[in-house]
């Protein structure tokens, strides 16, 4: 009996010795803070350049408003959609989580498709003028983040195929994809205001 108790105690000690704190979400937040600083630098440079020019954007540079507005509504809506996926996994409903994450990925792909179409129909390029340069750099950098976000979402869906990989008590990967996606949405809202709304005034 004493040997059994000692064996069980040893097993518990070994199990605890192999447990490590999960810093993945913290790591993601630190990464997003660094990305926010990068975007913040771009925003500051854009506003500085805007202040240095009497007319902004230049006469030969017009921005489309209808398509970006539709794109914005799609991206903002996708934040609510992905949140439904997070709520589903907290209820141990992996199938529903997959459904909402598939829909979010599709909405992200539609957003990127709209952005590519906008690039093709704008009528000016990266080197046309300083506004065009800022426009393409900032929206392109954000588009890259949207693409990465789609990959993260698809990665979650792929890993969810393994039974028990995600459940109501173990869903860090699902939460991280959602946090990243919300970050992408917030950055786009700021870009939309700077590049599309404020250029009208």
Secondary structure, DSSP 4 states (H G I P E B T S, - for coil): -HHHHHHHHHHHHHHHHT-----HHHHHHHHHHHHHHHHHHHHHHHHHHHHT-SSSS-TT-----HHHHHHHHHHHHHHHHHHHHHHHHHTT-HHHHHHHHHHHHHHHHHHHHHHHHHHHHSS--TTS-HHHHHHHHHHHHHHHHHHHHHHHHHHHHHHTTSTTSS-SS--HHHHHHHHHHHHHHHHHHHHHIIIIIGGG-
